[in-house]
């Protein structure tokens, strides 16, 4: 999420079922906000499949969070939301084990970086 803020995204949403990881994300984003201004962010403590996608949700960060079937179920919900409320969507995906699920749905890799043993990709779909 901090990377998205550094890249200039103005609205960033994180969804995480582990409370301790939500708390850490809030601390990280609060620190980032002292250096980077003019963006909104939200960390949601929930199961991604129970999350109700908002019409303006467009940027999603994932650190290889779940199995491919869960990712596909979430992408089904996101596609439904985008049909109702068309928009460009972004995924910032660290350790992208199931990147094929996004590529199969028309997402394009616009940035990739590997640091030591950690790989990251940013994908976008209009």
Buried (B, 14 or more C-beta within 10 A) or exposed (E): BBBBBEBEBEBBBBBBBEEEBBEEBBEBBEEBBEEBEEBEBBBBBEEBEEBEBEEEBBBBBBBBBBEEEBBBBBBEBBBEBBEEEEEEBBBBBBBBBBBEBBBEBEBEBEEEEEEEEEBBBBBBBE
